[in-house]
């Protein structure tokens, strides 16, 4: 068992050295893509954002109006509370609490729906961006394309090329 383990270590070391010598013999072409820029600048990402705004603007306005109505009712209650009887005050307070719970529920549902749709739209953009990255990588013969890095030399950044490719394919 120990012999097999030593043999596998020797083989692994040999393969590593062989790979290192092969790498030094030929140059590796590396690229980097900034996905944040793609989400900000690509036409498909911008159109997805506009689509989401159109889809959710009506609900957002209704939600804001409902919140303002509750706020106005609460302020009115605060002004009138000293003149109301205890039963009236309790009834109005209970009504305001129920409206606030309804508002919170609607706001949570809105946020969940918005996040779900945003994720769906982002997934479409990511899929198209990945195809554009692959197209650029193949046409320019890159060996590796990174999406995240601590530091990247700007000469390796192919984000502009990917955005152009993505925008060109969106126009078709």
N, C-alpha and C positions, 0 to 999 in steps of 0.2 A: 504494500500500500504506500509506504514511504517512497519507494523507488518510483512508482507511478506519479506521485506528487512532485518529486524532484524532476522527473522527466518532463512533466507538463510545464513546470516553471522554466526549465531550460528552453523548451520549445517556444514558450511565450516570450522569453527574453530574446531569443534568436529572431523571432518574427518582428519584434519591436525594433531591433537593430536593423533588420533588413528594410522595414518600412521607413525608418529614419533615413537610411542611406538612399532609398528611392526618392524620398521627398526632397532631399538636398540635390538630387540629380535633375529634377524638373521643378519648375516654379508653379506654385499654387496661386490661382486667381481667386481672390476673396472679394465679396461685396457685402454691403450693409444696406438695410431698408429701414427707414424710420416710419413705423406704422402710425404714430400720432400725426405726423405730417400728412400721411395718406388720408386719414380720417378728417383732417382739416381742409385739405386742398383738392382732393380728387373730386371730379364732377359727380361721380356716383354717390360719394359720401354726402356731398352738398345736397343733391336731389333727394337722398333718403331723409336728410334732416328737414327739408322743406315739406316732404310728404308727411312726416311725423307731426310737424307743426300744424299742418292743415287738418290732419286727422284728429288731433287732440285739442285744438284751440277752442272749439265750441264747449267741450266738456270742462276745460280749464276755466273758461269765462263763467260758466254756470256755477262751478264750484266756488269761484271767487265771489260771485254775487250772493250765493247762499251764505258764505262766511261773513260778508258785509251785513247781510240781513240779520244774522244772529248777533253780530257785534252791536248793531243799532238797537236791537230788541233788548240786549243786555244793558246797554247804556240807559235806555228808557226805563227799564226795570229799576236800575240803581237810583234814578231820579225820583221815581214814583213809589219806591218801596216804603218810605216813611209814612205815606198817606194811605197805604193799602192795609186791609185787615190781615190778620195772620193767615187765615185760610186762603185768601187771594194771593198773598205773598208766596205761600208754600206752593200753591197751584202753578203760579207763573215761574217760580224757581224750578219746579219739576219739569215744566214744559221747556224751559231754556236748556236744562240738562239733557233732555231727550233730543232736542234739536242739535245740541253740540255733539252728542254721541253719533247721531245720524251724519253730521258733517264730517266727523273723524273717520267714520266708516267709508263714506264716499271718497274722502281724500286718499285713504289707504288703497281702495279699489282702483282709483285713478292712477296712483303711483305704480301699483303693480302692473296694470294694463300698459302704462307708458313704458315701464322697464322691459316688459315682455316684448313689446313691439320694437323697442330700441334694439334689443338683443337680436331680434329676427333680422332687422335691417342691417345691423352691423355684421351679422354672419354673411349676408349676401355680399356686402362690400369686401369682407375678408376673403371670401371665395374668389371673387373677381380679382382682387389684389394678388392673391397667391398665383392665379393663372398668369397675370401680368408679370410677376416676379419670375416665374418659370420661363416665360417667353423671352424676357430680357436675358436671363441667365443662360439659356440655351443659345440665343443668337450671338451673345458676346463671349460664350465659352467660359463662364464662371464655374469654379469647382465648388465653392461654398458661398451661400448667402445667409447672413445673420440678420435677425430681426431685433435683437436686444444685445447691448454691449455696454460695458462700463465706459469704455473710451473707443472711439473709432476715428481714424484719420479721414478727413473729408474726401480725400481722393478715392476712397473705397465706397463712398455713399452713392448708391444708384437710385435713390428715392425719386429724383426728378425724372429719370428715365421710366421708372415704373408708373409714376403719375401720368406722364405723357402717354404711355402705352394703355393705361387704364382709361384715360379720357378718350383716346382714339377708338378703343373697343366699345366704349359707351355710346359714341356717336353713330355707330353702325346700326 
